[in-house]
Amino acid sequence: MPGNREVQRILKVKPDIAISMWFGDLGIAPETDTADRLQEQLGIPVVMVDMGLTSLDKTYEFMGELLGVKERVPELARYCRETIAEVQEKARNIPPEKRVRVYYAEGPDGLQTDPRGSHHIQVLDLVGG
């Protein structure tokens, strides 16, 4: 939830709508109470969109409808579906002994670990890293 300073920055650009992300394919539920509070603070609609990698095709379709820009939606949605399917197929064909083990860390000193299922390592989970 943004603090007062961030809310003021958002209001300064006078947006018509705010878009907040969540990651449904990781089992992360949308924080609707947070979106509701943000909507109250901003006085504009706050829309929650699923940014999970395997949901991006549906997100493009939703956003195209929401924003009234549907021309490229079929192309972008198809690209997302095909790319995810291709990556998953390639990852499935890597023998377990040839898979790369990855330790992902972040933070100021590089010591914060994100567990499997975190949206930060979504790509690694997708490819079996």
N, CA, C and O atoms as a Tinker XYZ file with bonds, in Angstrom:
   516  protein
     1  N      0.845000   -1.172000    0.000000    73     2
     2  CA     0.000000    0.000000    0.000000    64     1     3
     3  C      0.890000    1.235000    0.000000    63     2     4     5
     4  O      1.743000    1.382000    0.875000    81     3
     5  N      0.701000    2.122000   -0.971000    73     3     6
     6  CA     1.552000    3.310000   -1.017000    64     5     7
     7  C      1.278000    4.243000    0.152000    63     6     8     9
     8  O      0.155000    4.346000    0.646000    81     7
     9  N      2.328000    4.911000    0.575000    73     7    10
    10  CA     2.194000    5.912000    1.631000    64     9    11
    11  C      1.674000    7.215000    1.056000    63    10    12    13
    12  O      1.415000    7.319000   -0.143000    81    11
    13  N      1.526000    8.188000    1.904000    73    11    14
    14  CA     0.982000    9.487000    1.496000    64    13    15
    15  C      1.818000   10.133000    0.393000    63    14    16    17
    16  O      1.275000   10.729000   -0.537000    81    15
    17  N      3.130000   10.012000    0.502000    73    15    18
    18  CA     4.026000   10.593000   -0.502000    64    17    19
    19  C      3.793000    9.984000   -1.881000    63    18    20    21
    20  O      3.721000   10.703000   -2.878000    81    19
    21  N      3.674000    8.651000   -1.935000    73    19    22
    22  CA     3.430000    7.976000   -3.208000    64    21    23
    23  C      2.056000    8.336000   -3.766000    63    22    24    25
    24  O      1.903000    8.542000   -4.970000    81    23
    25  N      1.061000    8.410000   -2.885000    73    23    26
    26  CA    -0.290000    8.788000   -3.313000    64    25    27
    27  C     -0.246000   10.184000   -3.936000    63    26    28    29
    28  O     -0.870000   10.421000   -4.971000    81    27
    29  N      0.486000   11.105000   -3.314000    73    27    30
    30  CA     0.598000   12.465000   -3.857000    64    29    31
    31  C      1.265000   12.464000   -5.235000    63    30    32    33
    32  O      0.870000   13.217000   -6.125000    81    31
    33  N      2.276000   11.614000   -5.400000    73    31    34
    34  CA     2.936000   11.502000   -6.709000    64    33    35
    35  C      1.965000   10.993000   -7.771000    63    34    36    37
    36  O      1.937000   11.496000   -8.894000    81    35
    37  N      1.182000   10.004000   -7.407000    73    35    38
    38  CA     0.201000    9.450000   -8.348000    64    37    39
    39  C     -0.812000   10.522000   -8.720000    63    38    40    41
    40  O     -1.113000   10.714000   -9.898000    81    39
    41  N     -1.338000   11.223000   -7.716000    73    39    42
    42  CA    -2.345000   12.259000   -7.963000    64    41    43
    43  C     -1.799000   13.406000   -8.817000    63    42    44    45
    44  O     -2.545000   14.045000   -9.559000    81    43
    45  N     -0.507000   13.658000   -8.709000    73    43    46
    46  CA     0.120000   14.743000   -9.452000    64    45    47
    47  C      0.006000   14.548000  -10.968000    63    46    48    49
    48  O     -0.098000   15.522000  -11.714000    81    47
    49  N      0.026000   13.284000  -11.426000    73    47    50
    50  CA    -0.055000   13.025000  -12.877000    64    49    51
    51  C     -1.500000   12.924000  -13.358000    63    50    52    53
    52  O     -1.750000   12.762000  -14.553000    81    51
    53  N     -2.441000   13.019000  -12.436000    73    51    54
    54  CA    -3.875000   13.034000  -12.746000    64    53    55
    55  C     -4.333000   11.849000  -13.614000    63    54    56    57
    56  O     -4.901000   12.049000  -14.688000    81    55
    57  N     -4.087000   10.634000  -13.152000    73    55    58
    58  CA    -4.524000    9.479000  -13.949000    64    57    59
    59  C     -6.043000    9.310000  -13.878000    63    58    60    61
    60  O     -6.683000    9.730000  -12.914000    81    59
    61  N     -6.596000    8.699000  -14.895000    73    59    62
    62  CA    -8.023000    8.370000  -14.907000    64    61    63
    63  C     -8.292000    7.048000  -14.207000    63    62    64    65
    64  O     -9.405000    6.789000  -13.750000    81    63
    65  N     -7.261000    6.216000  -14.130000    73    63    66
    66  CA    -7.412000    4.872000  -13.565000    64    65    67
    67  C     -6.061000    4.417000  -13.034000    63    66    68    69
    68  O     -5.022000    4.828000  -13.551000    81    67
    69  N     -6.064000    3.584000  -12.023000    73    67    70
    70  CA    -4.840000    2.960000  -11.512000    64    69    71
    71  C     -4.963000    1.460000  -11.729000    63    70    72    73
    72  O     -6.024000    0.873000  -11.522000    81    71
    73  N     -3.879000    0.861000  -12.143000    73    71    74
    74  CA    -3.867000   -0.585000  -12.395000    64    73    75
    75  C     -2.900000   -1.214000  -11.416000    63    74    76    77
    76  O     -1.734000   -0.827000  -11.340000    81    75
    77  N     -3.393000   -2.187000  -10.668000    73    75    78
    78  CA    -2.591000   -2.881000   -9.673000    64    77    79
    79  C     -2.447000   -4.339000  -10.088000    63    78    80    81
    80  O     -3.383000   -4.934000  -10.622000    81    79
    81  N     -1.277000   -4.910000   -9.842000    73    79    82
    82  CA    -1.004000   -6.273000  -10.297000    64    81    83
    83  C     -1.136000   -7.293000   -9.182000    63    82    84    85
    84  O     -0.946000   -6.986000   -8.005000    81    83
    85  N     -1.465000   -8.510000   -9.577000    73    83    86
    86  CA    -1.437000   -9.669000   -8.696000    64    85    87
    87  C     -1.007000  -10.859000   -9.550000    63    86    88    89
    88  O     -0.972000  -10.753000  -10.776000    81    87
    89  N     -0.687000  -11.968000   -8.936000    73    87    90
    90  CA    -0.111000  -13.112000   -9.629000    64    89    91
    91  C     -0.932000  -14.369000   -9.354000    63    90    92    93
    92  O     -0.594000  -15.176000   -8.487000    81    91
    93  N     -2.016000  -14.514000  -10.111000    73    91    94
    94  CA    -2.950000  -15.613000   -9.895000    64    93    95
    95  C     -2.378000  -16.983000  -10.140000    63    94    96    97
    96  O     -2.727000  -17.923000   -9.426000    81    95
    97  N     -1.495000  -17.137000  -11.139000    73    95    98
    98  CA    -0.985000  -18.473000  -11.419000    64    97    99
    99  C      0.002000  -18.953000  -10.363000    63    98   100   101
   100  O      0.441000  -20.103000  -10.402000    81    99
   101  N      0.352000  -18.086000   -9.425000    73    99   102
   102  CA     1.191000  -18.490000   -8.300000    64   101   103
   103  C      0.367000  -18.712000   -7.037000    63   102   104   105
   104  O      0.901000  -18.980000   -5.961000    81   103
   105  N     -0.941000  -18.593000   -7.198000    73   103   106
   106  CA    -1.818000  -18.785000   -6.049000    64   105   107
   107  C     -1.883000  -17.572000   -5.141000    63   106   108   109
   108  O     -2.366000  -17.657000   -4.012000    81   107
   109  N     -1.399000  -16.448000   -5.633000    73   107   110
   110  CA    -1.451000  -15.217000   -4.845000    64   109   111
   111  C     -2.781000  -14.542000   -5.132000    63   110   112   113
   112  O     -3.054000  -14.157000   -6.269000    81   111
   113  N     -3.592000  -14.401000   -4.124000    73   111   114
   114  CA    -4.914000  -13.800000   -4.291000    64   113   115
   115  C     -4.786000  -12.290000   -4.439000    63   114   116   117
   116  O     -3.895000  -11.679000   -3.848000    81   115
   117  N     -5.669000  -11.689000   -5.222000    73   115   118
   118  CA    -5.621000  -10.234000   -5.342000    64   117   119
   119  C     -5.936000   -9.578000   -4.003000    63   118   120   121
   120  O     -6.813000  -10.032000   -3.269000    81   119
   121  N     -5.230000   -8.532000   -3.703000    73   119   122
   122  CA    -5.445000   -7.811000   -2.443000    64   121   123
   123  C     -6.534000   -6.773000   -2.659000    63   122   124   125
   124  O     -6.264000   -5.575000   -2.749000    81   123
   125  N     -7.770000   -7.255000   -2.741000    73   123   126
   126  CA    -8.871000   -6.346000   -3.054000    64   125   127
   127  C     -9.074000   -5.306000   -1.967000    63   126   128   129
   128  O     -9.475000   -4.181000   -2.264000    81   127
   129  N     -8.806000   -5.656000   -0.710000    73   127   130
   130  CA    -8.960000   -4.655000    0.343000    64   129   131
   131  C     -7.942000   -3.537000    0.170000    63   130   132   133
   132  O     -8.249000   -2.371000    0.423000    81   131
   133  N     -6.725000   -3.886000   -0.261000    73   131   134
   134  CA    -5.708000   -2.879000   -0.525000    64   133   135
   135  C     -6.128000   -2.018000   -1.706000    63   134   136   137
   136  O     -5.979000   -0.797000   -1.669000    81   135
   137  N     -6.654000   -2.650000   -2.763000    73   135   138
   138  CA    -7.121000   -1.896000   -3.933000    64   137   139
   139  C     -8.275000   -0.976000   -3.555000    63   138   140   141
   140  O     -8.354000    0.156000   -4.032000    81   139
   141  N     -9.165000   -1.459000   -2.702000    73   139   142
   142  CA   -10.287000   -0.626000   -2.254000    64   141   143
   143  C     -9.792000    0.598000   -1.481000    63   142   144   145
   144  O    -10.279000    1.709000   -1.687000    81   143
   145  N     -8.818000    0.383000   -0.589000    73   143   146
   146  CA    -8.263000    1.508000    0.189000    64   145   147
   147  C     -7.554000    2.499000   -0.729000    63   146   148   149
   148  O     -7.675000    3.713000   -0.560000    81   147
   149  N     -6.812000    1.968000   -1.704000    73   147   150
   150  CA    -6.107000    2.836000   -2.646000    64   149   151
   151  C     -7.111000    3.635000   -3.485000    63   150   152   153
   152  O     -6.908000    4.819000   -3.753000    81   151
   153  N     -8.170000    2.984000   -3.883000    73   151   154
   154  CA    -9.215000    3.664000   -4.655000    64   153   155
   155  C     -9.821000    4.813000   -3.847000    63   154   156   157
   156  O    -10.082000    5.890000   -4.382000    81   155
   157  N    -10.038000    4.570000   -2.555000    73   155   158
   158  CA   -10.557000    5.638000   -1.686000    64   157   159
   159  C     -9.577000    6.800000   -1.581000    63   158   160   161
   160  O     -9.971000    7.965000   -1.623000    81   159
   161  N     -8.300000    6.470000   -1.445000    73   159   162
   162  CA    -7.283000    7.513000   -1.316000    64   161   163
   163  C     -7.152000    8.337000   -2.594000    63   162   164   165
   164  O     -7.018000    9.559000   -2.541000    81   163
   165  N     -7.193000    7.663000   -3.741000    73   163   166
   166  CA    -6.957000    8.340000   -5.017000    64   165   167
   167  C     -8.211000    8.990000   -5.586000    63   166   168   169
   168  O     -8.137000    9.985000   -6.308000    81   167
   169  N     -9.351000    8.419000   -5.254000    73   167   170
   170  CA   -10.595000    8.933000   -5.818000    64   169   171
   171  C    -10.783000    8.571000   -7.281000    63   170   172   173
   172  O    -11.550000    9.218000   -7.994000    81   171
   173  N    -10.086000    7.542000   -7.725000    73   171   174
   174  CA   -10.230000    7.045000   -9.098000    64   173   175
   175  C    -10.351000    5.521000   -9.043000    63   174   176   177
   176  O     -9.972000    4.913000   -8.042000    81   175
   177  N    -10.869000    4.898000  -10.096000    73   175   178
   178  CA   -10.975000    3.440000  -10.087000    64   177   179
   179  C     -9.596000    2.768000  -10.024000    63   178   180   181
   180  O     -8.641000    3.214000  -10.660000    81   179
   181  N     -9.521000    1.704000   -9.254000    73   179   182
   182  CA    -8.325000    0.872000   -9.201000    64   181   183
   183  C     -8.734000   -0.503000   -9.710000    63   182   184   185
   184  O     -9.644000   -1.132000   -9.171000    81   183
   185  N     -8.060000   -0.954000  -10.740000    73   183   186
   186  CA    -8.375000   -2.230000  -11.378000    64   185   187
   187  C     -7.245000   -3.208000  -11.100000    63   186   188   189
   188  O     -6.070000   -2.883000  -11.273000    81   187
   189  N     -7.609000   -4.404000  -10.668000    73   187   190
   190  CA    -6.633000   -5.452000  -10.401000    64   189   191
   191  C     -6.469000   -6.304000  -11.648000    63   190   192   193
   192  O     -7.455000   -6.764000  -12.224000    81   191
   193  N     -5.208000   -6.521000  -12.074000    73   191   194
   194  CA    -4.947000   -7.380000  -13.225000    64   193   195
   195  C     -3.962000   -8.477000  -12.845000    63   194   196   197
   196  O     -3.024000   -8.257000  -12.079000    81   195
   197  N     -4.193000   -9.643000  -13.389000    73   195   198
   198  CA    -3.346000  -10.808000  -13.127000    64   197   199
   199  C     -2.114000  -10.733000  -14.016000    63   198   200   201
   200  O     -2.232000  -10.761000  -15.241000    81   199
   201  N     -0.940000  -10.639000  -13.417000    73   199   202
   202  CA     0.307000  -10.544000  -14.168000    64   201   203
   203  C      1.110000  -11.841000  -14.135000    63   202   204   205
   204  O      2.304000  -11.843000  -14.436000    81   203
   205  N      0.463000  -12.933000  -13.773000    73   203   206
   206  CA     1.157000  -14.213000  -13.819000    64   205   207
   207  C      1.536000  -14.553000  -15.252000    63   206   208   209
   208  O      0.764000  -14.302000  -16.177000    81   207
   209  N      2.722000  -15.123000  -15.441000    73   207   210
   210  CA     3.199000  -15.425000  -16.789000    64   209   211
   211  C      2.218000  -16.258000  -17.603000    63   210   212   213
   212  O      2.008000  -15.996000  -18.787000    81   211
   213  N      1.626000  -17.248000  -16.975000    73   211   214
   214  CA     0.726000  -18.122000  -17.737000    64   213   215
   215  C     -0.662000  -17.523000  -17.900000    63   214   216   217
   216  O     -1.543000  -18.151000  -18.487000    81   215
   217  N     -0.864000  -16.320000  -17.389000    73   215   218
   218  CA    -2.157000  -15.643000  -17.519000    64   217   219
   219  C     -2.082000  -14.406000  -18.400000    63   218   220   221
   220  O     -3.091000  -13.729000  -18.595000    81   219
   221  N     -0.910000  -14.100000  -18.934000    73   219   222
   222  CA    -0.747000  -12.855000  -19.672000    64   221   223
   223  C     -1.637000  -12.753000  -20.902000    63   222   224   225
   224  O     -2.046000  -11.653000  -21.273000    81   223
   225  N     -1.946000  -13.877000  -21.543000    73   223   226
   226  CA    -2.834000  -13.810000  -22.709000    64   225   227
   227  C     -4.201000  -13.271000  -22.307000    63   226   228   229
   228  O     -4.774000  -12.427000  -22.996000    81   227
   229  N     -4.714000  -13.763000  -21.196000    73   227   230
   230  CA    -6.013000  -13.298000  -20.707000    64   229   231
   231  C     -5.925000  -11.843000  -20.215000    63   230   232   233
   232  O     -6.880000  -11.078000  -20.352000    81   231
   233  N     -4.780000  -11.475000  -19.647000    73   231   234
   234  CA    -4.589000  -10.108000  -19.184000    64   233   235
   235  C     -4.595000   -9.132000  -20.359000    63   234   236   237
   236  O     -5.198000   -8.062000  -20.275000    81   235
   237  N     -3.927000   -9.499000  -21.453000    73   235   238
   238  CA    -3.964000   -8.641000  -22.648000    64   237   239
   239  C     -5.395000   -8.484000  -23.146000    63   238   240   241
   240  O     -5.807000   -7.385000  -23.519000    81   239
   241  N     -6.151000   -9.571000  -23.155000    73   239   242
   242  CA    -7.534000   -9.503000  -23.612000    64   241   243
   243  C     -8.360000   -8.575000  -22.715000    63   242   244   245
   244  O     -9.137000   -7.755000  -23.202000    81   243
   245  N     -8.180000   -8.718000  -21.407000    73   243   246
   246  CA    -8.903000   -7.876000  -20.451000    64   245   247
   247  C     -8.511000   -6.403000  -20.605000    63   246   248   249
   248  O     -9.374000   -5.527000  -20.659000    81   247
   249  N     -7.209000   -6.141000  -20.674000    73   247   250
   250  CA    -6.742000   -4.762000  -20.769000    64   249   251
   251  C     -7.160000   -4.124000  -22.091000    63   250   252   253
   252  O     -7.491000   -2.938000  -22.119000    81   251
   253  N     -7.152000   -4.879000  -23.178000    73   251   254
   254  CA    -7.604000   -4.348000  -24.456000    64   253   255
   255  C     -9.054000   -3.902000  -24.382000    63   254   256   257
   256  O     -9.430000   -2.848000  -24.896000    81   255
   257  N     -9.860000   -4.737000  -23.725000    73   255   258
   258  CA   -11.281000   -4.399000  -23.543000    64   257   259
   259  C    -11.431000   -3.184000  -22.625000    63   258   260   261
   260  O    -12.179000   -2.257000  -22.935000    81   259
   261  N    -10.725000   -3.192000  -21.507000    73   259   262
   262  CA   -10.809000   -2.110000  -20.529000    64   261   263
   263  C    -10.420000   -0.758000  -21.129000    63   262   264   265
   264  O    -11.086000    0.253000  -20.904000    81   263
   265  N     -9.331000   -0.763000  -21.894000    73   263   266
   266  CA    -8.802000    0.494000  -22.409000    64   265   267
   267  C     -9.307000    0.836000  -23.813000    63   266   268   269
   268  O     -8.997000    1.900000  -24.348000    81   267
   269  N    -10.084000   -0.071000  -24.402000    73   267   270
   270  CA   -10.635000    0.188000  -25.721000    64   269   271
   271  C     -9.607000    0.178000  -26.836000    63   270   272   273
   272  O     -9.749000    0.889000  -27.830000    81   271
   273  N     -8.573000   -0.631000  -26.668000    73   271   274
   274  CA    -7.529000   -0.763000  -27.692000    64   273   275
   275  C     -7.360000   -2.243000  -28.021000    63   274   276   277
   276  O     -6.453000   -2.906000  -27.519000    81   275
   277  N     -8.235000   -2.740000  -28.860000    73   275   278
   278  CA    -8.305000   -4.181000  -29.102000    64   277   279
   279  C     -7.569000   -4.629000  -30.367000    63   278   280   281
   280  O     -7.492000   -5.830000  -30.626000    81   279
   281  N     -7.032000   -3.710000  -31.154000    73   279   282
   282  CA    -6.469000   -4.075000  -32.450000    64   281   283
   283  C     -5.400000   -5.160000  -32.372000    63   282   284   285
   284  O     -5.456000   -6.136000  -33.119000    81   283
   285  N     -4.438000   -5.002000  -31.486000    73   283   286
   286  CA    -3.321000   -5.958000  -31.411000    64   285   287
   287  C     -3.535000   -7.054000  -30.385000    63   286   288   289
   288  O     -2.687000   -7.933000  -30.234000    81   287
   289  N     -4.649000   -7.017000  -29.682000    73   287   290
   290  CA    -4.883000   -7.983000  -28.611000    64   289   291
   291  C     -4.768000   -9.435000  -29.083000    63   290   292   293
   292  O     -4.072000  -10.215000  -28.433000    81   291
   293  N     -5.410000   -9.831000  -30.169000    73   291   294
   294  CA    -5.280000  -11.233000  -30.582000    64   293   295
   295  C     -3.828000  -11.640000  -30.843000    63   294   296   297
   296  O     -3.408000  -12.733000  -30.465000    81   295
   297  N     -3.075000  -10.767000  -31.483000    73   295   298
   298  CA    -1.669000  -11.055000  -31.778000    64   297   299
   299  C     -0.852000  -11.193000  -30.494000    63   298   300   301
   300  O     -0.069000  -12.132000  -30.355000    81   299
   301  N     -1.030000  -10.270000  -29.567000    73   299   302
   302  CA    -0.269000  -10.302000  -28.318000    64   301   303
   303  C     -0.666000  -11.483000  -27.445000    63   302   304   305
   304  O      0.194000  -12.133000  -26.851000    81   303
   305  N     -1.955000  -11.763000  -27.365000    73   303   306
   306  CA    -2.426000  -12.895000  -26.565000    64   305   307
   307  C     -1.896000  -14.211000  -27.144000    63   306   308   309
   308  O     -1.441000  -15.080000  -26.400000    81   307
   309  N     -1.956000  -14.351000  -28.456000    73   307   310
   310  CA    -1.444000  -15.565000  -29.111000    64   309   311
   311  C      0.055000  -15.708000  -28.862000    63   310   312   313
   312  O      0.535000  -16.804000  -28.572000    81   311
   313  N      0.798000  -14.602000  -28.974000    73   311   314
   314  CA     2.237000  -14.635000  -28.714000    64   313   315
   315  C      2.518000  -15.149000  -27.303000    63   314   316   317
   316  O      3.395000  -15.991000  -27.109000    81   315
   317  N      1.773000  -14.644000  -26.322000    73   315   318
   318  CA     1.960000  -15.085000  -24.933000    64   317   319
   319  C      1.692000  -16.583000  -24.798000    63   318   320   321
   320  O      2.501000  -17.311000  -24.225000    81   319
   321  N      0.562000  -17.040000  -25.324000    73   319   322
   322  CA     0.223000  -18.471000  -25.225000    64   321   323
   323  C      1.277000  -19.338000  -25.886000    63   322   324   325
   324  O      1.733000  -20.323000  -25.304000    81   323
   325  N      1.665000  -18.974000  -27.105000    73   323   326
   326  CA     2.629000  -19.793000  -27.851000    64   325   327
   327  C      4.005000  -19.792000  -27.203000    63   326   328   329
   328  O      4.671000  -20.826000  -27.153000    81   327
   329  N      4.431000  -18.644000  -26.710000    73   327   330
   330  CA     5.754000  -18.562000  -26.090000    64   329   331
   331  C      5.807000  -19.372000  -24.800000    63   330   332   333
   332  O      6.769000  -20.105000  -24.567000    81   331
   333  N      4.792000  -19.248000  -23.969000    73   331   334
   334  CA     4.757000  -20.015000  -22.721000    64   333   335
   335  C      4.738000  -21.512000  -23.030000    63   334   336   337
   336  O      5.464000  -22.286000  -22.405000    81   335
   337  N      3.920000  -21.911000  -23.979000    73   335   338
   338  CA     3.840000  -23.334000  -24.356000    64   337   339
   339  C      5.183000  -23.839000  -24.877000    63   338   340   341
   340  O      5.605000  -24.943000  -24.534000    81   339
   341  N      5.849000  -23.045000  -25.695000    73   339   342
   342  CA     7.155000  -23.437000  -26.247000    64   341   343
   343  C      8.192000  -23.583000  -25.139000    63   342   344   345
   344  O      8.947000  -24.555000  -25.116000    81   343
   345  N      8.229000  -22.625000  -24.227000    73   343   346
   346  CA     9.186000  -22.672000  -23.118000    64   345   347
   347  C      8.912000  -23.883000  -22.226000    63   346   348   349
   348  O      9.841000  -24.586000  -21.828000    81   347
   349  N      7.639000  -24.124000  -21.914000    73   347   350
   350  CA     7.302000  -25.274000  -21.069000    64   349   351
   351  C      7.687000  -26.587000  -21.736000    63   350   352   353
   352  O      8.184000  -27.500000  -21.076000    81   351
   353  N      7.461000  -26.683000  -23.035000    73   351   354
   354  CA     7.812000  -27.906000  -23.764000    64   353   355
   355  C      9.319000  -28.129000  -23.748000    63   354   356   357
   356  O      9.778000  -29.244000  -23.500000    81   355
   357  N     10.085000  -27.086000  -24.009000    73   355   358
   358  CA    11.547000  -27.208000  -23.991000    64   357   359
   359  C     12.046000  -27.586000  -22.599000    63   358   360   361
   360  O     12.936000  -28.425000  -22.459000    81   359
   361  N     11.471000  -26.967000  -21.573000    73   359   362
   362  CA    11.888000  -27.261000  -20.198000    64   361   363
   363  C     11.575000  -28.704000  -19.826000    63   362   364   365
   364  O     12.359000  -29.356000  -19.138000    81   363
   365  N     10.417000  -29.205000  -20.285000    73   363   366
   366  CA    10.047000  -30.607000  -19.988000    64   365   367
   367  C     11.036000  -31.595000  -20.589000    63   366   368   369
   368  O     11.225000  -32.689000  -20.059000    81   367
   369  N     11.664000  -31.212000  -21.691000    73   367   370
   370  CA    12.574000  -32.121000  -22.388000    64   369   371
   371  C     14.005000  -32.087000  -21.863000    63   370   372   373
   372  O     14.870000  -32.799000  -22.371000    81   371
   373  N     14.255000  -31.271000  -20.859000    73   371   374
   374  CA    15.598000  -31.246000  -20.261000    64   373   375
   375  C     15.658000  -32.334000  -19.195000    63   374   376   377
   376  O     14.879000  -32.314000  -18.243000    81   375
   377  N     16.583000  -33.288000  -19.351000    73   375   378
   378  CA    16.690000  -34.344000  -18.332000    64   377   379
   379  C     17.027000  -33.750000  -16.966000    63   378   380   381
   380  O     17.777000  -32.778000  -16.880000    81   379
   381  N     16.480000  -34.324000  -15.907000    73   379   382
   382  CA    16.715000  -33.770000  -14.559000    64   381   383
   383  C     18.191000  -33.526000  -14.238000    63   382   384   385
   384  O     18.526000  -32.522000  -13.609000    81   383
   385  N     19.066000  -34.424000  -14.658000    73   383   386
   386  CA    20.494000  -34.257000  -14.341000    64   385   387
   387  C     21.154000  -33.113000  -15.112000    63   386   388   389
   388  O     22.263000  -32.702000  -14.770000    81   387
   389  N     20.494000  -32.599000  -16.137000    73   387   390
   390  CA    21.054000  -31.489000  -16.920000    64   389   391
   391  C     20.419000  -30.146000  -16.563000    63   390   392   393
   392  O     20.814000  -29.108000  -17.095000    81   391
   393  N     19.449000  -30.166000  -15.674000    73   391   394
   394  CA    18.802000  -28.912000  -15.284000    64   393   395
   395  C     19.739000  -28.083000  -14.432000    63   394   396   397
   396  O     20.504000  -28.609000  -13.623000    81   395
   397  N     19.666000  -26.800000  -14.624000    73   395   398
   398  CA    20.524000  -25.875000  -13.894000    64   397   399
   399  C     19.898000  -25.561000  -12.538000    63   398   400   401
   400  O     18.709000  -25.256000  -12.441000    81   399
   401  N     20.714000  -25.641000  -11.506000    73   399   402
   402  CA    20.251000  -25.247000  -10.176000    64   401   403
   403  C     20.552000  -23.766000  -10.010000    63   402   404   405
   404  O     21.649000  -23.305000  -10.324000    81   403
   405  N     19.572000  -23.026000   -9.514000    73   403   406
   406  CA    19.708000  -21.577000   -9.418000    64   405   407
   407  C     19.398000  -21.129000   -7.993000    63   406   408   409
   408  O     18.417000  -21.558000   -7.386000    81   407
   409  N     20.241000  -20.276000   -7.491000    73   407   410
   410  CA    19.941000  -19.607000   -6.232000    64   409   411
   411  C     19.677000  -18.150000   -6.577000    63   410   412   413
   412  O     20.563000  -17.448000   -7.065000    81   411
   413  N     18.463000  -17.704000   -6.323000    73   411   414
   414  CA    18.086000  -16.331000   -6.620000    64   413   415
   415  C     18.036000  -15.556000   -5.312000    63   414   416   417
   416  O     17.369000  -15.963000   -4.361000    81   415
   417  N     18.744000  -14.445000   -5.276000    73   415   418
   418  CA    18.736000  -13.596000   -4.080000    64   417   419
   419  C     18.589000  -12.147000   -4.518000    63   418   420   421
   420  O     18.907000  -11.780000   -5.649000    81   419
   421  N     18.108000  -11.349000   -3.606000    73   419   422
   422  CA    17.935000   -9.924000   -3.890000    64   421   423
   423  C     18.154000   -9.158000   -2.604000    63   422   424   425
   424  O     18.584000   -9.722000   -1.598000    81   423
   425  N     17.860000   -7.887000   -2.640000    73   423   426
   426  CA    18.023000   -7.039000   -1.459000    64   425   427
   427  C     19.325000   -6.275000   -1.524000    63   426   428   429
   428  O     20.171000   -6.538000   -2.379000    81   427
   429  N     19.484000   -5.328000   -0.617000    73   427   430
   430  CA    20.655000   -4.442000   -0.640000    64   429   431
   431  C     21.984000   -5.199000   -0.580000    63   430   432   433
   432  O     22.962000   -4.790000   -1.205000    81   431
   433  N     22.017000   -6.303000    0.173000    73   431   434
   434  CA    23.261000   -7.054000    0.268000    64   433   435
   435  C     23.159000   -8.418000   -0.415000    63   434   436   437
   436  O     24.025000   -9.272000   -0.221000    81   435
   437  N     22.118000   -8.627000   -1.205000    73   435   438
   438  CA    21.990000   -9.866000   -1.966000    64   437   439
   439  C     21.761000  -11.101000   -1.117000    63   438   440   441
   440  O     22.113000  -12.206000   -1.528000    81   439
   441  N     21.180000  -10.932000    0.051000    73   439   442
   442  CA    21.006000  -12.063000    0.958000    64   441   443
   443  C     19.546000  -12.431000    1.210000    63   442   444   445
   444  O     19.269000  -13.320000    2.014000    81   443
   445  N     18.611000  -11.765000    0.539000    73   443   446
   446  CA    17.199000  -12.100000    0.718000    64   445   447
   447  C     16.830000  -13.154000   -0.325000    63   446   448   449
   448  O     17.038000  -12.965000   -1.523000    81   447
   449  N     16.287000  -14.253000    0.151000    73   447   450
   450  CA    15.961000  -15.366000   -0.720000    64   449   451
   451  C     14.473000  -15.402000   -1.006000    63   450   452   453
   452  O     13.651000  -15.218000   -0.108000    81   451
   453  N     14.134000  -15.640000   -2.260000    73   451   454
   454  CA    12.732000  -15.828000   -2.633000    64   453   455
   455  C     12.495000  -17.319000   -2.824000    63   454   456   457
   456  O     13.236000  -17.977000   -3.555000    81   455
   457  N     11.474000  -17.852000   -2.178000    73   455   458
   458  CA    11.202000  -19.285000   -2.293000    64   457   459
   459  C     10.504000  -19.630000   -3.604000    63   458   460   461
   460  O      9.985000  -18.758000   -4.300000    81   459
   461  N     10.505000  -20.905000   -3.918000    73   459   462
   462  CA     9.747000  -21.400000   -5.074000    64   461   463
   463  C      8.311000  -20.889000   -4.945000    63   462   464   465
   464  O      7.727000  -20.914000   -3.862000    81   463
   465  N      7.759000  -20.431000   -6.053000    73   463   466
   466  CA     6.405000  -19.914000   -6.027000    64   465   467
   467  C      6.320000  -18.407000   -5.888000    63   466   468   469
   468  O      5.238000  -17.835000   -6.021000    81   467
   469  N      7.445000  -17.752000   -5.620000    73   467   470
   470  CA     7.455000  -16.294000   -5.522000    64   469   471
   471  C      7.325000  -15.705000   -6.923000    63   470   472   473
   472  O      7.846000  -16.266000   -7.887000    81   471
   473  N      6.636000  -14.581000   -7.033000    73   471   474
   474  CA     6.510000  -13.966000   -8.354000    64   473   475
   475  C      7.845000  -13.456000   -8.878000    63   474   476   477
   476  O      7.988000  -13.259000  -10.085000    81   475
   477  N      8.825000  -13.237000   -8.010000    73   475   478
   478  CA    10.135000  -12.780000   -8.468000    64   477   479
   479  C     10.882000  -13.868000   -9.239000    63   478   480   481
   480  O     11.707000  -13.567000  -10.101000    81   479
   481  N     10.598000  -15.111000   -8.933000    73   479   482
   482  CA    11.313000  -16.192000   -9.627000    64   481   483
   483  C     10.377000  -17.006000  -10.519000    63   482   484   485
   484  O     10.625000  -18.179000  -10.799000    81   483
   485  N      9.324000  -16.376000  -10.948000    73   483   486
   486  CA     8.345000  -17.034000  -11.790000    64   485   487
   487  C      8.955000  -17.679000  -13.031000    63   486   488   489
   488  O      8.591000  -18.795000  -13.401000    81   487
   489  N      9.872000  -16.981000  -13.663000    73   487   490
   490  CA    10.519000  -17.510000  -14.866000    64   489   491
   491  C     11.331000  -18.756000  -14.529000    63   490   492   493
   492  O     11.307000  -19.731000  -15.280000    81   491
   493  N     12.043000  -18.734000  -13.421000    73   491   494
   494  CA    12.818000  -19.913000  -13.028000    64   493   495
   495  C     11.920000  -21.103000  -12.758000    63   494   496   497
   496  O     12.242000  -22.224000  -13.150000    81   495
   497  N     10.798000  -20.875000  -12.094000    73   495   498
   498  CA     9.834000  -21.955000  -11.859000    64   497   499
   499  C      9.292000  -22.501000  -13.175000    63   498   500   501
   500  O      9.125000  -23.710000  -13.335000    81   499
   501  N      9.024000  -21.609000  -14.105000    73   499   502
   502  CA     8.460000  -22.001000  -15.388000    64   501   503
   503  C      9.372000  -22.946000  -16.145000    63   502   504   505
   504  O      8.906000  -23.888000  -16.786000    81   503
   505  N     10.690000  -22.694000  -16.071000    73   503   506
   506  CA    11.633000  -23.511000  -16.833000    64   505   507
   507  C     12.257000  -24.630000  -16.003000    63   506   508   509
   508  O     13.101000  -25.376000  -16.499000    81   507
   509  N     11.845000  -24.746000  -14.751000    73   507   510
   510  CA    12.368000  -25.833000  -13.923000    64   509   511
   511  C     13.751000  -25.557000  -13.363000    63   510   512   513
   512  O     14.475000  -26.488000  -13.013000    81   511
   513  N     14.128000  -24.281000  -13.272000    73   511   514
   514  CA    15.455000  -23.931000  -12.737000    64   513   515
   515  C     15.504000  -24.060000  -11.242000    63   514   516
   516  O     16.543000  -23.804000  -10.634000    81   515
